[in-house]
Amino acid sequence: MAMTCPRIDEVDVRVYTIPTDEPEADGTIAWDSTTMVLVHARSGGTIGVGWTYGAAQCGALIRSALAPLIVGQPALDTGRCFQAMVAAMRNNGRQGTIGYAISAVDTALWDLKARLLDVPLHRLLGAVRDTVPVYGSGGFTTYSDARLTEQLSRWVQVEAIPRVKIKIGQSQGADTRRDLERMRQAREVIGSSVELYVDANGCYSRKQAIRVAHTATDLDIRWFEEPVTSDDLEGLREVRDAVDADVAAGEYGFDLYYFRRMCQAQAVDCLQIDASRCGGITEWLRAAAVAASFGLDVSAHCSPHLHAHMAAATPNLRHLEWFHDHVRIETRFFDGALDPQGGALQLDGSAPGNGLTLRESDADRYRVS
């Protein structure tokens, strides 16, 4: 007897704005709050959750344009729903707000599917591991020396994370002396056995990025993220060819063609993918396959609890970003949050879906729509 596929009954969206614990900045922008757009997709009594970190307008777009497309669709047909959203948004473009909105809905639908089938999400996706390596990420340019030391020490000494990243590009890249001072401070704090990563957020010129890397040769920098803007593929390739650190970029990719162009240009040693932007789990898996076809690893950008299960199902995964700002929100908002102790997240092999449950009483104080 053929099984009747459950239908999607409701797509609910909520928007939260959460102040940072102190002012944060990188090489290009500064911020004092973060907005989470959270989607609940319901089929009968089962609810899947997904989210993105983007503009509050994502919520309005989901309510008006995407939810009507999804409600009534077979709840197991994540591919069908993804295609419907992409097709409907064709003339509006997938970059920016639309891409973020599609991503939030797609991740909620995958979580719903796993919960309906009563399996952990990474098993539904085809797990290749049960633990996911992470690197500590924060080190904002606004941090005092004392705050930077405290954060790095917690990651390395308390949580035993063996790889950490700080932001550089002080004053839009105009103060490389300060960047080098902070890199040296970081190395002194973490010691010689921990991998040190830096992220310029695209604020350097090509030659400037190369000069900074060469000046810091004795610091053994292992990862140089967006040394120049990720739109400059030739520049990324030039820096990659000139420095010892692995060059990484890709967090602003919204479709497969972006990722293919970056790989074809030999612009990176590791491709970053952000499922909260690129199209959710559906596009993440395809982008990771594109990278694999070029012999490249991938790294999950930010939103660690959103990425953990798809990372566990990606053969060519290098690691996942344990990003301070998003960790602070996700551990506050969700029961079932993960622990990075020892430098890896251990996934629950029994809880269905992503294993998370929204603590509504804790989240509601930050809700804006």
Secondary structure, DSSP 8 states (H G I E B T S, - for coil): ------B--EEEEEEEEEEEEEEEE-SS-EEEEEEEEEEEEEETTEEEEEEEES-THHHHHIIIIIHHHHTTSBTT-HHHHHHHHHHHTGGG-SSTHHHHHHHHHHHHHHHHHHHHHTSBHHHHH--S-SEEEEEEEE--TT--HHHHHHHHHIIIIIS--SEEEEE--HHHHT-HHHHHHHHHHHHHHH-SSSEEEEE-TTBS-HHHHHHHHHHTGGG-EEEEE-SB-TT-HHHHHHHHHH-SSEEEE-TT--SHHHHHHHHHTT--SEEEE-HHHHTHHHHHHHHHHHHHHTT-EEEE-S-HHHHHHHHHT-TTEEEEEEEHHHHHHHHHHEET----GGGEEE--SSSSBT--EE-HHHHGGGB--
